[in-house]
Amino acid sequence: MLKNSSILITGGSGSFGHTFVPMALAKYNPRRLVIFSRDEMKQWEMAKLYQNDKRVRFFIGDVRDKDRLSRALSGIDYVVHAAATKIVPTAEYNPFECVKTNIIGAMNLIDSCIDQGVKRVVALSTDKASSPANLYGATKLASDKLFIAGNSYSGQQDTSFSVVRYGNVMGSRGSVIPFFITQADKGILPITDARMTRFMITLEEGVNLVWHAFDDMLGGEIYVKKIPSMNIVDLALASVPGAQHEVVGIRPGEKLHEQMIGLEDAPHTYEYAEHYKVLPAIHNWSQDLSRIGSGKLVHPEFTYSSDNNSDWMSVETLVKWIAENREKIGQI
C-alpha cells in the first residue's frame, strides 16, 4: 500500500520520525517522504542524514497553522500524526499551549487531510489517553475522539482516520531510561514510587504498529499493541546497576499505573494475536464484521493496565536491550 506513495509525518523530526523514516524508505521505497515539524534545528540536523536522498523532503510548519498544513499536504497519500506536546509537567504548567497543539492541531490536520484528499491517516496516541489523570492525557483523549469522528466528518471524501496507542517508548529522548543513565554519576536515582509500573515498547515496534494500522484500517479503530510491563524499581536497576534509589514522590499529573484500555471501552474491544482493537461506538461500527475480522470480543470487565498485564519485562531483558542500543538511547 505504501510503496511508491507520498507520505507525510507531522512532528517527523522527533524520536518516532527518526525511526520511521529509515524503516519506511527501506521497506516501501516511497516516492516522497515529507518531514513536517516546527523545529528548524532538528530538521537541519536530520536533513544531513538524507542529503543525498531525493525522496526525503523537509517542511517547516506547525500543526497549529492550518494554511501551512494544507500546503504541505498537497499531493500526499498517507499521513502519520506524531506531533504533540508530550511532557506531562510541561502540559500541566502550560495548558493553553498543550491544547493548541494537541487538540486544535488535530482539528487542523483532520480538516486539511479531508480537503487535500489524503487517503489514510494514522494518529499516534498514548496510554495516558485512557482514563486520563493529567492534561496531556486529556488532550490526547480529545484528539483520539476527533480522529475517530473524522471518519464521519469527511462526508463524500475517502479519507480514513485511525489511532495507534502504546506506552513508554524505550530509550526515546526525554524518557525515563536516558534520564536514569544521565544520573548514573550521582550514584542515586530518584524513584517516584516503588509500586509504579509502565508499559514498555521499542520505537521499531511502534513503527510496525503504524504499518499494521495502515494495512488493516477501515476508519475509526484504535490499535493497542500487546506489550510488556515493568516495575519502576526494576527499570532503574536495569538502567544503572548498583545505584541507590531515593523515593521522591509522584510528579503532578502522574499515575501510579498506566492504562491503555479502560472498562468503558471493553464492550467495543476485540482481541487479536498481537494487539487489541477498540472500535468506535458511533454508527454501530463496533458491530461491523468487516472491522472486527478475526477478533474476539473481550470480557465485559476487561481492562488493559500496566499493573494487571500478563506479560512482564525482566531486568535481564532490559539490560541486554540497553547494551545493544546504548549509542542511540536518548539521542532521538
N, C-alpha and C positions, 0 to 999 in steps of 0.2 A: 504493500500500500504506500509506504513512504518512499519507495525507490523513485528516483528521478523527479521528486516533488520539490516544492518550495516550502520550507519550514521556518517559522519564527519562534523564538523563545524570549519571553519577557523576563527581565532580571537575569539575562543569559550570561552575564559576566561573573555571577556568583558561583557558589560551590556546585550546585546542580548542573549549571551550564558547562562548567569546566569538565565534567564527566560526560554529560550528554553529547556534547559536540564531537569529540573524537570517536565515541562509540557509534554515533549516527552516521558520521562520514564513512567509517569503515564498513558498517553493515548495510546501509541503504544507498550510499552514493547520491545524496540529494542534489538536485540541480542548483539549489540555492539554500543556504542556511543563514538566517539573519539573527544576529545578536542585538536585541533591543534592551538598553538599560540606560540609566542616568549618570552613572559614574564614569567620567571620561578617563580617569587614570586606570581603572580596572580594564576598561576597553582597550586602552593604549597598550597595556601590558599583555592582554590576551591576544591582541591583533598581531603581536610579534611572533606568536606561535603559529600563525596561519598566514603569514605574509606572502607565501608562495602558493596559496590555495585559493583560487578564484571563486570557489563555491561558497566561502565564508565571507559574509558581509557584516558590517557594524553600523548600527543606527543609534545615535544618541537620542534619548527621549524618555519621557516619564509617563507611566500609565495614568497619571492624573490629567494629562494633556490629550484630550480626545482627538483633536485635529492632527496632532503628531502621530498618534496611534493609527489613524485612518491612512495617513500617508505611508507609514511603514508596512501596513498590511496589504497594500496594493499588490495583487498577483500572488498572494500567499495561500497555500492549500491547507496547511496544518499549523496549529499554534500550541505551544506548551506555555502555560502561565505560571512562571516561577517567581515573579516579582512580588515582594511583600515586605512590610515592616514586621520583623520577626522576634526581636529580643524582648522578652516578657517585661523586665523592669522599664525598658525604654518606652514601651507602649503604655505602661501604667502612668508614667510621668509626662508623656506627650500624646494624650489620647486623640486629640483632633487630627494630628498628623497620621496616626495609625489608621483612623477611619478614612481619611482622604486616600491613602494608598490602597488599603485592603478592601474597602467597600466601594468607594467612588471609583477607584481604579478598575475594580471588577466590572462595574456597570459600564464604564467607558469601553472596556475591552469587548464585552458582550455585544454592545451596540455596534462597535466598529467592525467586529468579525461578521456580523449579520449583514451590515451594509456593504462590506467588501466581498461577500460571497465565499468566505473561508469554509472549508468542508467540515473539519472536525477540530475541536478544542479540548485539551485536557488541562485542567487546573490542579496544581499541587495544593494539598491541604495538610493538615497536621492532627495528631492525636489530641491536641489542645482544643480542637473544634468540637469535640464530643463532650457534652455536659460542661461547657467552659466555666472556668473559675477566674479567668483574667481577661483583660480587654483584647489582647491578641487573639485568644481563642474565640471570643465572642465575635470579633470582626471576621475571622476565618469561617465561623459557622454561617454568618450572614453571607459571606462570599460563596460558600458551598451552595446555599439556598438559591442565590442569584443565578449561578451557573446551571443548576438543575431546572429552574424556571425558565431559563433562556431557551430551552428546547420548545416550549410552547409559545414563547415570545417571538420566536423567529418567523412565525407566520408561513408564508409561501416559500421562504428561503430554505435551503437544505442544510444549513449549519447545525451541527450537533455538538452538545456540550456534555462532558463528564468530568468526574473528580477522582483523584487518587489520594489516599490518606495513609500516612505512615508516621513512625515515631522518630526518636533521636537518631540523627544521621551520624554514624561513627566517623570521627576524625574531621568533620567539616569545620570550617572556620567559625569560631565563636561557640563551639560545642564543648561538652564537659571534658572529653579526653585531652584535647590540646591544652585546655585550661589547667588540668591537673599536671600535665607534663611541664608546663611553664612554672609551676610551683615546686617542682622537684628539688631545686637547690635550697629551698627553705626548710625542707625536711618535714613539713606539716601540711596536710591537705585539709581544706575546710569542707566538712561534710554537713549538709543541711539537716538531714535526719536519717539515722541509721536504718529506718524502716523503708525509706524511699525506693521505689522501683521505676524503671523506664524501659520502654520498647527500644530494641536495637536493630538498625538496618544499615547496610552499606549504600553508598551512592550508586554503585553499579546495580544493586537490587532495585533501588528506586527508579532508575532509568528503565530497567526491564519491565517494571510495573506500568510505567507510562506507555511503553510499546504495546503491552498486552491490552491496555485500555483502548488505544487507537484501533487495534485489530478487532476487539470484541464489541465495542460500544455501539448502541443504537441511539443513546442520548438519555441523560438523567441518572446514570449509575454512579455510585460511589464505590470505588475499588479499594479494598483494605487487604494488604498482604499479610499472610501469617508469618510473624517474625518472633524471635526470642525476646524474653525479658531479662533484665539484670538488676540486681540489688546495687545501690549506690556504693556501698562499702566494698563489694566485690569489684566494682568498676574502678574504684580508687586503688585497690590492691593490685589490679592488673596494670593500671596506668603507671604507677610509681611504686614498685615493690619495696617494702621496707620503710616507707614513710609513716609517720604518725598521723593520726586523724583527730581533728578538732570539730566537734559539733557546733555549728554556728546558727542553726535555725533556718526555717524556710523563708525564702525571699517573698516580697509582696507579689501576690498573684500565682505563686507556685502551688502545685498539687502534690500530695504525698505519692499518689499513683496516677498514671495517665490512663486514659480510656480512648479506644478507637471506635467502639460500637456500644451505644447505650441501650438500656432496657426499652426505651421508647421506639428504637429502630428495629427491635427483634422481629416484630410481625412482618417486616419488609426485607429481612436479611436472609441471604442464601449462601450456603457453604459450598466451596469447591476444593479441589485437592490442595492448592497453594494459596488460596485467597478467599475472602468473603466479598459479597456484592450487596450493597444496600440499595434497594430500588425505591424510587420515589412513590409516595402515597398518592400524589396528584394524578388525575386522569386514569386512575386504576392501573398505572404502569407496573405496580408491584405484582400484579396478577398476569402480566403479559408473558406468555410462554416463550416468545422469541427473545425476550430479555432474560428470562430465567434460565433457559437452556437446560444444562445437566445439573443445575444447582439443587441443593436440598435445603428446605426451609429449616432454620434453626429453631431451637426450643423457645417457647414464648417468653421465658425468663432469662434468655441468653444475654450476657454482656461480654465484651472483649476488653479486658483491663490488664494492665501490666502486672497486677498482683494476683490475678486468677488465671494467668496464662499456663498452659500445659508445657510450654517449651521455654527452657531457661538456658542462657549462655553461661558457660563456666569461666572461671578466672583463667584457666589454661588456654581456652579457645581465644579469649580476648588478648592474652599475652602474645600468642602466636600471630594474631592479626596485626597487632601493633608493631611487632618485629618486622613483618613483611611490608608494612605500609608507612613506616616511621618517616620517610623522607617527605611524604605528601601530607601528613597529618597537620591540620591547621593552616595549610598553605593555600587551599582553595575553598 
